[in-house]
Amino acid sequence: MSEQTFSYPIDETTLNRLVKEYSYISSDPKNEYIVFFASKPKFSISIFINKKKEYKVVFQGELARKEASRMGFNTSIPKKIRTCPPRQNKLDIFLPQIGSDEVGFGDLFGPIIVASSYIDSALLEYITSLGVTDSKLLTDEKILEIGPKLISKVPYSELYLPQEKYNQIEQNGFNMNKIKAKMHNRVLLNLAKKYPTAELKIDQFASEPIYYSYLKEEKEIARPIEFSTKGELAFPSVAASSVIARYAFLKRMEQLDKIYDLHFPFGASAKVDKFGIEFVKKFGKEELNKVAKMNFANISRII
């Protein structure tokens, strides 16, 4: 059964009826434009509010028609999800935005991935239907499920920094936040040139003045940017980017596993130390530079 979308304007009475009906499977909608969100494996329901305080309900998923019909809505003409929907299907309360996020800075093994994504009102509905949120709140299994769907519909830019290159840059005096800033700036610029009217968002990892100080040598700087701690929960574009970046990281780690016929652990725990010690015994210290970030404290416990 294919995924479908059904969208209807509703009043407060219908809103209250839907909230009561689906409250048992509801969850935090994660952004200010959705007042209610609920989901099951084969459908989701999102209720949006616009500037005029008007409500709109969107049923999505394989069982969207069944649920919408059960709740008394006309489902005779299904609306399929489109990347570029007709004008009347767009929400007028969500300004297009480009957000960026990174993965890999807390992992001893594996690369650094920074991604940005462009989200407009139509794509907001789509990523909501997938259950997109901060990737740290999702299982890797879920990331691997929705990652391909995201990158097939959502415009994005991705930068990949392999371990050896990271070690070289770090030895040249670049700290982690400077590396982050330069990578974020590039992926934001990549999309901002295509979508110049979109607002720019970042999950804040440094104060705004310090962030821009890291970029003083850059010829092009993306601005203005809205910074927010826990940006993945504040901005849908940052949430989408966090999932895209995590998906890319997981696929890179799968490649690393195949090269060495091992399963590299994530993070920087004692378990990671133990794996690193065994890796060095088998492949040697020089090979560690190809798979690990050599400025981590773990390295002193491994070699």
N, C-alpha and C positions, 0 to 999 in steps of 0.2 A: 504494500500500500504506500503510495507516495505522500510526501509531506504537503499539507495545505494550510492556507491562511484565510481566516474569516474575520472581518473587521466591522464593528458597528458603533455608532454614537449611542450613548446611554445617558439616562438621568440618574439622580442620586438614589432614587428608589431601587432602580435596577442594580446600581453599584452595590448597595447594601445587601441586596439579595444574592449577588454573586460572591461577595466577601463571606457571607454566612455559609454559602454552599461549599466554598473551596478553602475555608480557613484551616481545615485539618491538613492540607498539603501546601500551605503558604510558606513563603520564605521572604527574607529581606530583599526588596527589589534593587537595592544597591545604587540607585540614582534618583535624582529629585523629580524626574519626569514620569516616573511610574509610581502610582500610589498603591498598587497591589500586584503581587506576582505569586502564582501557584503553578506547580508542575507535577506531572507523573511521567514515567518513561516514554509514553507515546503522545503526550499533548502538554501544552502549557497555556496559561491564561494570563494576560497582562492588561492592566487598566492604566491608561495614560490620562494626563490632565494637561490642558493647554493654558495659554495666557488668559483666556476668557473664562477659565474655570469650567470648561466643558470636558466631559469624559468620553473616552473611547475605549472599547474592549477589543482585544485581539486574541483569538483562539488560533493556536498553531500546533502542527504536528500531524501524525498519521490519524489520530482520533479527533482532530479538530472539528470536522463536520458533525460527528456524532455528539460531541459535547455541546457544541453551539446549538444544534437542533434540540437536544435534551433540555437546554435552558430557554427554549422558546424563540430562538432566532431563526430567521429565514436562511437556509443553506442551499438554495436551489442553484446559485451561481458561485462556485468556489473561486476564491481569489488565490492564485498560485503566487508563491514568493518570487519576486523579481529583484534583480540588482538595481534596476532603474524603473520603479513603478510609475504609473501615470500620475500626473500632478495632483489629482484629487485624493490620492492615497497617501500623500505625504503629511506628516504632522507639522504644524506651523509653530511648534514651541521648542523644537530642538535645533540649535544652531550646529552646523557641521563642525567637527573638531578632529584634530590630529593629536594623538597622544603616543608617548613612548614609554617603554619599560625594558628592564634588563634581567638576564638570568645567567647564573654561573659564577658570580663574584663570591659566593659563599661556599663553592665546591672546590676542593683541592684538585680533583681530576676533572678534565673536560674543558671546553672552550668558554669564551664569553660570547653571549648572544645579546644584541640589542635590537629591538624591533619597534617600528612605529606603525600605526594604522589610522585610516581615515574612516570616520563613522558619520553618516548623516541620519535623518529620521527613519528612512526605510531600513537601513542597515542596523539601526538601534533595535527595531522590532525583531530583526533576524537574529542578532546575537543574543537578545533576551530569550528567544525561543530555544536557543542552544544551551542556555544556562551559563553563559559566559560571566565570569567574575574573576577576582584575584586568583591567579593560577595556584597560589599557595593554599587556597581553600578547596582545590580540586585534586582528585587522585590522578596519578599519571595515566591510568587506564582511561579516565574521562578526557584528559588532554589529548591522548592519541586518537580518541574517537571524534572529538569535535575540531581538532586542529586542522585536518584536511578540509573540512567543511568551511572553516573560517577563511583559509587562504585561497579557497576557490571563489569566494564572493567578495571578500573585504580587500580593498586596496591596501597594500602594506609595503614597507621597506625593511630590510633585515641586514645587519652587519654581523659578520662572524670573525672573531679574533681567536686563532688557534693558540694552543698553549705555548709553543716555542716563541711565537711572535709576542705574546703577552710577556713572557720572561725577558725578552730582549728590550721591550719598551720599558718595563718596570726597572730594569738595570740602568736605563738611561735617565732615571730620575722622575718618572711619571708615577704618581701615586694612583690608587684605585679610583678615587673620585675624579681625577683629571682624565683618566682613560674613559670613565663613564661619560663625563661631560662631552668629550670630543665625539664619542660614538653616538650619543643622543643627538647632538647638534647635527650630525650628518644625516641620520635617518629622518629627523624632522624636516631638514631642508629638502631631502629627496621628495617627500610628499607635498611639502608646502609650495614647491614650484609647480606642482600639478593642480593643487587646490589652494590657490592664494587667499581665498576668503575664509578658509577654515581657521578656527581658534586653535592655538597650540597649548598642549597640556603635558605636564611631567609629574611623575611620582617623585617628590622632593627627596634628594639624598644629600643636598648641601644648600646653604642659604643662597638666595638669589645673587647677591654680590659676589660670593665666592664662586658660584657656578660660572658666572660670566668672566671672572678673573682667569679661570682655567682656559677660556677660549680667546684670550686677548691676542694670540698669534694667528687666529683663524682669519681667512680672507672673507668668509661669509658666516654670519651668525644668525640663527633662527630666532626671531623675536617679533612681538612680545610673547612671553610664555606665562601661563598661569601655573604656579607651583603649588602642590598640596601633598602633605604627608598622607600616607595610605591612599595615594592617587588612584590605585586600582579600584577602590570602592567609591571614589568621588567622580571619576570620569570614565564613561563607557569605552572611550578610545584607548585609555591606558589599560583597562581590564582586558580588552581584546588583544592589545600588544603583549601583555603578560602571558596570555595563553599561546599566542603565536611564537613568542620567544622560547617558552618552555617546550613547546612541540618541537621546534628546531633543535633545541638542546638535547632532547631525548633521542631524536634521530641521529644526531652526531655521536651521542654516547653509544648507540647501537652499533655504529660503524667502528668505534674504538673497541668495543667488545669483540667484534669479528676479527679485527686486525691481530689482536693478542690472544684470542680464544679465551677470554676471561670476562667476568662481569664486574665492571668498575663500580664501586659504591659511590653514593652521592654524599655531599656534606663534608665535614672535617672532624669527625668524631674519632674515638679510640678505635672503632672498627675500621675506619679509613687508614689509621696508622698501621694497623696490623696487616691490612691488604698491601700497603705501600712497602712494608718490610719484605713481604713475600715477593712482591714485584721486583724489587731490587735484587734479591737473591737469584731470581730467574733470568732477569734481563740486564741487570747492571745499573749503576748510578747514572751513566750518560743517557740511557733510555728514559729515565724518569723525567728529564727535562722536556721530553716530547709529549708527555701525558699529564704533567702536573704543573701547578703554579708554584714556582720555587721560592716565593717570598712568604708562603704560609708557615706558621709556627710548626705545623706538622712535620715539615721537612727535617728539622733538627732532631725529631724523634724517630725518623725513618732511616737517616744515613749518618 
